[in-house]
Structures are given as structure tokens and as C-alpha cells.
């Protein structure tokens, strides 16, 4: 009986199968990289605000503590956005005729809050409590980065689940002593002994079950 297929057919079939596998794998890799990119996550992209508020000026230049504006960060799930009254404590006296700050003055006169654009905006199906993390030694800079170097604030981390889980699996690496939680210093990278001591001090547990964040 004559041979129906050319001897090279087997080779072509094998190359096609392996090629298809590599193609699928490559596409998955590309999709994962796109999913983690700043295009999707917004990481590193400055967010435009109704008033160009500079954290670099107010934190590094003037020396304001995070809690001066974000008053509920230690007691509430939300860090809080300062009311216009907080801005006007200073700006009723300094830069009180600056055209740039007219939206602030108008907000104060009208009693209508400024509509700030959120930078770190978690999905609605994720629950995050600032007060718990602060009480357990997670410093502001660990998640938000060096805001004292940001003329316009941008998202410092992707806020994707893998980023959260990395901290929840190894919390000791990311904890700070109580006195350093609100300091603008480089994020900690604690060695094992220091990490273990901080975990014990704060009574931190490695919480990675779904219900921790998805209530």
C-alpha cells in the first residue's frame, strides 16, 4: 500500500503542537504583564486634582504630619479627606489671594466640599481598614510610598491581590516600630530576627483566607 502522508508530516505535527503550546504560553505571559502594567493599575501615574496640592511641599517642606489632614487614619477604616476648613486654617492667612487657590476659597464660602480624585482606589468588593493596619505597625510609606517627594501624588503600588498577599504571608518584613509608622522614611525590609520580634510585639497573624478582605 503506498504511503499516504509524507515522512515529514510527523515532524510538522510535532512542531505545530509545540509551537501552539509556546504561542499560548506567550500570550498568557503578555496578558499577565499587561495586567500588572501601569496602564491597567495606574501605578506611578500622577492623578490630576481640582487644586494642585503638593505633598512634597506640605510634608517635606513644611513638615506636616499625615494625621493633620488624614485625621481618622488611626480610628477608622478610612484615612479621611481633610475638609476645606483644614486648608483655610493656613490659607486664610498665607497665599490668601492666589488664583490657584480660588477653588479652595470658593469651596469654603459655599460650604461645598472639593471633589478630590482618589489615588488609591480599591475595588468595591475589597475591604481595607486603615486603623487596623496602622495599629499593627504598617507605616504610611509602606503602601503609599514617599509622598514627601511627590509634587502630585501617584499610586505607589499596584493594589492587586498578589501585592496584598505578599505582605499578608510575610508581614514581619513590612512592619515598622510604633514610633516610625508616620515617618517619611524608606519602607522597611526587616531581617528575619527583627521581623519576628515585630510580629510578636504587634501580635500579627498571617491572614490569607478570602474572608479577610472579601466580606
ABEGO torsion letter per residue (X at the ends): XBBABBAAAAAAAAAAAAAAAAAAAAAAAAAAAAAABAAAAGBGBBBBBABBBBAAAAAAAAGBBAAAABAAAAABABAEBBBAAAAAAAAAABGAABAAAAAAAAAAAAGBBBBBBBABBBBAABBBBAAAAAAAGBBAAAAAEBAAABABBBBABAGBAAAAAAAAABAAAABBBAAAAABBBBBBBBBAAAAAAAAAAAGBBBBABAAAABX
